[in-house]
Amino acid sequence: MKSKLFLYAVFFQLLLLCTSCDDDPKYVIAENHNISVCGVADPLKNIEWLVTFCKEHSNAELNISIRIFSNKSTDENHYVISFVNSTPIEYSREEIYDCSGQKLFFKGIEGPTPAGWDDFFLENEYVATIWELQQKK
């Protein structure tokens, strides 16, 4: 009887832990709407593939940022999207897109660095971060 009572007590404690009443968001989203990129004002509202990306990832369990880079010679803009998670295991990847949303490069935490990756960062400079999702600690 005591072992059943103990098991019930453990079960209910676990149940309470798993169903806490914490309704606070587990993340914070920062947006920068005061920028023109790829010939468009406020790309977070006016570039369809970015609007879709932000909607699809607004509840992600990763830290995500969208940064703008500009080519030093041509002024052509690119989006660098970073995904980072440090728990329970380290994970990160970066993807580089052109203005139309075509993926140009992909680099994960493992594997070789793709050809042209390092050159991209030598030829382009950081302009601004336009969207960022940060998990609360």
N, C-alpha and C positions, 0 to 999 in steps of 0.2 A: 504494500500500500504506500509506504514512504517513497519507494522508487518511482511509482506512478505519479505521485504528487510532485516529486522533484522534476520529472520529465515534463509535466504540465507547466511548472514554473519556468523552466528553461524555454519551452516552446513559446509561452506568452511573452517572455522577455525578448526573444528573437523577433516575434511578431511585432512588438512595439518598436524595436529598432528599425525594422524594415518598412514600417508604415508611419514614419514620423510625420508630424504636422507641419513640417517646414515647407511653406509655399513660396519662399524666396527663390528667385531665379538662381540657377547655378552658374551663371555667366553674366558678363557685361559686354554690350556691343557699343563700339564707338564708330561714328560715321563722319566723314568729311564731305560735305556737299558744296563747299566753296572752292571748287576747282574745275577747270576745263581740261579735258583729256581727249585725244583722238578727234579733235575738232568739235567736241560735244561738251556743253555745260552740264555739270552735275551728272556724271556717268552712272552713279548709283540709282538714278531715277530714269535716265534716258538711253542707256545701252542695255538692250533686252537680255543678252546673255549674262550680264553682271547682275541685273535685277533677279533673274532666275537663280543664279548661283547663291546670292545672299539669302534668298528665301529658303532654298533647299538646305543651307548650312547654318541657319540661325539658331538651331537647337543642337548643333554638333557637340560632341564631347571631346573636342580638340580645341587648341588655340589656333585661330586662323587669322591671317592678315592679308590684305590686298594692298600692295605697294605699286606706285607708278615709277617707272624708269623712263628716261628720255635719252635717245642716242645723241652723243656729243657732236656728231657731224651732221646728221640729217634731221634732228629734232623729232624723229619718229618715236611715238610712245609705245610702251609695253606694260603689261600687267604682270607682276610677280606675285603669285599666291603661295603662301607658306602655311603648312599644316604641321603642328607640333603637339606632341603628347608626351608627358614624362611619367605618367602612371598608368597602369602598373608596370609597363615596360616602355623604354624610350622609343619614340617613333617620330620621324620627321620626313617631310618631303617638300619640294618646291617645284612649282610649275610656272613656265613663262608663256604668256599668251600675247598675240598681236591684238590690234584694235577690234578685229572681227570676231575674236574669241577662239581663233585657231591656236591649239597648243603647239608651241615651237620647241620647248625643251621640258624634260622631266628629270628630276634628280631625287632619289630617295636616300635614306640613311645608309643603306647598303648598296653595293654594286659599284660599277665604275662611273666616273664622271663622264657625261656625254660630251662628244666632240662639239666644240663651240661654246660650251658652258662658261668657261673662264673668260673667253674673249668677250662674251656678252657683257659681263660685269666690268671689263676694262673699257669697252666702247660705250657703255651706258652709265648714266648717273641717276642716283635716287632723287625723286622729286617730292613725293608725299605718300603718306599712308591714307587710303580713303575708306577702308573698312577694316575693323578688327573685332574679333570675338575672343574674349579672355575668360577662361574658367575661373570662378572664385575658388579660393583656397579654403 
